[in-house]
Amino acid sequence: MAVTGFLKQVKDLKQQEVAHLTAKVDMGSLRALAESATPAGNFLTALGQSTPAKVGIIAEIKKASPSKGPIRPDLDPFEHARRYTRGGARAISVLTESNFFKGSLADLEAVRRATHLPILRKDFIFSEFQIYEARVAGANAVLLITPLMDPGELAAYIALAREIGMEPLVEINSERQFETAAKAGATLIGINNRNLETLETDLKVAQRLAPFFSQDLIPVAASGISARSDIEAGIGSGIVNFLVGESIVRAQDTEAFIGELLGETDRDTAAQTPLVKICGLTDPDEAVQCQGLGADAIGLVFYEKSPRHLSIEQAQKITRALPRETITVGVFVNADHGYIMERVTACNLRAVQLHGQESPELVKALARSGIWVIKTLFAQQQPGFDMARAYEDAWGFLVEDGRGTLPGGNARPWEWNRAARMETTARTRLILAGGLDPDNVQQAVNDVGPDMVDVSSGVERAYGKKDLKLVKKFIQAVKGTAKV
Ligand SMILES: O=P(O)(O)OC[C@@H](O)[C@@H](O)c1c[nH]c2ccccc12
């Protein structure tokens, strides 16, 4: 498709860049790598959950732009992604284009380490190479810009992205482009208020095009959104997902600004619903059912003295049965690096939970390989809550009492709110555990405000066997609803 203005300029430049890169790679092995990548999160599912009362904000990492020049050149993608996550963003968009937007794939990789939210790679994509590359770096979605390619190519790239586990966000700026995108098979369609040829922004574009969308298509409004009133105008025309770049990046208080866009008046009551981790599963069917009920994370115990201990083969059966977006967590007690990594690799684990006296060095070494490390800190045992600073590489802290006979899963409630007072450096995630059950979890969540709650015995009928009715009741108590 012939393009003009800025779009032509980028297209020419990027085509050369991509030709140069693809000359050097073996596309077959890159595709194999992309197919085996299983980043957490599902972009389509996440956006599908938005409603007029709870809109989805896709917060963008954008250091500079062609129309504005530098926006925030020193932006740290890792720290910013954490702020977006805490503030309640639904997904994160990362501009990886380097010439005009000063982004990189390394930025996307840093965001991947920082969050469990789904990630969109924003770039000027016109080759399968860039789609594979996005997946390998940890993306759950890629941007495809309709006027940048022929309708046939667009359809092929949409299919390719889905084949390797990503959902494309297909961008349009006119009625004609909408027709092309819909015919090519797009589900998520980004209405860019900014015309990429002239770089002019007009918020009315999304409102004008939204009425064309049928029920099975999801519109996402993008560009120029800077206030709650812009979101409300979008809601008025049937849009419930919004992509926001510059104004979020420039905000003084990122979390508060996202809260404003979401229409939250009281940050405390609007705090994010915690994720739910069901721990100590031993059966693939049960694990799949827990996931189906809304469990975000599944814990697999690799500790021989535990009644819920799994062999590598048993654990593989469970992780292979689960959908890609499930956060699979291997639980270890005083195991060494080799023992842990063998299981991470064989079972394709997303995270590890270290439930003994593991050293800060081990946490650091594991975190370096891109695994999310959850370190357990105990109220009544070492390492205590005062050790948080020493474990600064941890993705999160699981807080437990530590009095029971087993290292975990003792079904004993404790003074949870001691954890709420815990001091951490760059607020690492807080995962509340120990004695939680369907009857007490709501109170515990209100008292502590954790990022995740963890339960094992509280939803069991026997060691390692979950009572699905209790699992459902537990998830309902945390999230207000459970899936059916
Ligand atoms: O910073 P804004 O005005 O909130 O815009 C964000 C986003 O829509 C914009 O970055 C964008 C939309 N489509 C693109 C395509 C390429 C590069 C960038 C974009």
Ligand as a Chemical Component Dictionary entry (heavy atoms), coordinates in Angstrom:
data_LIG
# 
_chem_comp.id                   LIG 
_chem_comp.type                 NON-POLYMER 
_chem_comp.pdbx_formal_charge   0 
_chem_comp.three_letter_code    LIG 
# 
loop_
_chem_comp_atom.comp_id 
_chem_comp_atom.atom_id 
_chem_comp_atom.alt_atom_id 
_chem_comp_atom.type_symbol 
_chem_comp_atom.charge 
_chem_comp_atom.model_Cartn_x 
_chem_comp_atom.model_Cartn_y 
_chem_comp_atom.model_Cartn_z 
_chem_comp_atom.pdbx_ordinal 
LIG O1  O1  O 0 1.158  9.103  23.545 1  
LIG P1  P1  P 0 -0.280 8.978  23.154 2  
LIG O2  O2  O 0 -0.815 10.183 22.465 3  
LIG O3  O3  O 0 -1.118 8.549  24.341 4  
LIG O4  O4  O 0 -0.349 7.786  22.070 5  
LIG C1  C1  C 0 -0.061 6.454  22.431 6  
LIG C2  C2  C 0 -0.131 5.523  21.239 7  
LIG O5  O5  O 0 -1.414 5.552  20.731 8  
LIG C3  C3  C 0 0.876  5.859  20.179 9  
LIG O6  O6  O 0 2.119  5.696  20.773 10 
LIG C4  C4  C 0 0.748  4.995  18.947 11 
LIG C5  C5  C 0 -0.372 4.484  18.412 12 
LIG N1  N1  N 0 -0.094 3.776  17.293 13 
LIG C6  C6  C 0 1.201  3.831  17.068 14 
LIG C7  C7  C 0 1.971  3.262  16.058 15 
LIG C8  C8  C 0 3.305  3.453  16.092 16 
LIG C9  C9  C 0 3.895  4.209  17.096 17 
LIG C10 C10 C 0 3.160  4.792  18.108 18 
LIG C11 C11 C 0 1.803  4.609  18.100 19 
# 
loop_
_chem_comp_bond.comp_id 
_chem_comp_bond.atom_id_1 
_chem_comp_bond.atom_id_2 
_chem_comp_bond.value_order 
_chem_comp_bond.pdbx_ordinal 
LIG O1  P1  DOUB 1  
LIG P1  O2  SING 2  
LIG P1  O3  SING 3  
LIG P1  O4  SING 4  
LIG O4  C1  SING 5  
LIG C1  C2  SING 6  
LIG C2  O5  SING 7  
LIG C2  C3  SING 8  
LIG C3  O6  SING 9  
LIG C3  C4  SING 10 
LIG C4  C5  DOUB 11 
LIG C4  C11 SING 12 
LIG C5  N1  SING 13 
LIG N1  C6  SING 14 
LIG C6  C7  SING 15 
LIG C6  C11 DOUB 16 
LIG C7  C8  DOUB 17 
LIG C8  C9  SING 18 
LIG C9  C10 DOUB 19 
LIG C10 C11 SING 20 
# 
